[in-house]
């Protein structure tokens, strides 16, 4: 099982826009759709994480109204979730 760091997201409308979903994510040397990453996590093919101050925060799958989305594990720090990564839609 490979381990991938997520360093950016692609979320049209801005990171804090609750009406849009993360469409793509990526990191050093890779990029994929959020759906493909969700499937890889659910199928136990790959693991994903973000880095915060040298710590690795795992990324998993959560569900809202039956729809899967990517979510960082809760570590008590709200500023290390996916929505605080660089949003390439905003660049």
C-alpha positions in Angstrom: 0.0 0.0 0.0 1.5 3.3 -1.1 1.4 6.4 1.0 0.8 9.8 -0.7 1.0 13.3 0.7 -1.8 15.7 -0.4 -0.4 19.3 -0.7 -3.1 21.0 -2.8 -6.8 20.8 -3.6 -8.9 21.9 -6.6 -12.2 23.2 -5.2 -14.1 25.6 -7.6 -15.6 28.6 -5.8 -13.0 28.7 -3.1 -12.0 26.5 -0.2 -14.6 27.7 2.2 -17.5 27.6 -0.3 -19.9 25.0 1.2 -21.7 24.6 -2.2 -18.8 23.1 -4.1 -16.9 19.9 -3.5 -13.2 19.2 -3.8 -12.8 17.9 -7.3 -9.1 17.0 -7.4 -6.2 16.6 -5.0 -2.5 16.2 -5.5 1.0 16.3 -4.1 4.6 15.8 -5.1 4.6 14.0 -8.5 0.9 13.0 -8.5 -2.6 14.3 -8.9 -6.0 12.6 -9.2 -9.7 13.1 -8.8 -11.3 13.2 -5.4 -13.4 10.2 -6.5 -10.4 8.1 -7.4 -8.7 8.9 -4.1 -11.9 8.0 -2.2 -12.0 4.7 -4.0 -8.4 4.0 -3.3 -8.9 4.6 0.4 -12.1 2.6 0.5 -10.4 -0.3 -1.4 -7.4 -0.2 0.9 -5.1 0.4 -2.1 -3.4 3.6 -0.9 -3.1 5.8 2.1 -3.1 9.6 2.0 -2.0 12.3 4.5 -1.4 16.0 4.9 1.6 17.4 6.8 1.2 19.9 9.6 4.3 21.1 11.4 6.1 17.8 10.7 3.1 15.7 11.8 1.3 13.4 9.3 -2.5 13.8 9.5 -4.3 10.9 7.9 -7.0 11.6 5.2 -10.0 9.3 5.2 -13.5 9.1 3.8 -16.6 10.5 5.5 -20.2 10.6 4.3 -22.8 13.4 4.3 -26.2 12.4 3.2 -24.7 9.2 1.8 -22.2 11.1 -0.4 -18.5 10.3 0.3 -16.0 13.1 0.7 -12.4 13.4 1.8 -11.7 14.4 5.4 -8.7 14.6 7.6 -8.7 12.6 10.8 -9.6 14.7 13.8 -6.6 15.7 15.9 -8.1 18.6 17.7 -6.6 21.2 15.4 -9.0 22.7 12.9 -6.2 24.4 10.8 -4.8 21.3 9.3 -7.6 20.1 7.2 -7.8 19.8 3.5 -9.6 23.2 3.1 -6.5 25.0 4.4 -4.3 23.6 1.7 -3.5 25.6 -1.5 -6.6 25.7 -3.7 -5.3 25.7 -7.3 -8.7 27.0 -8.4 -7.8 30.2 -6.6 -4.4 30.7 -8.2 
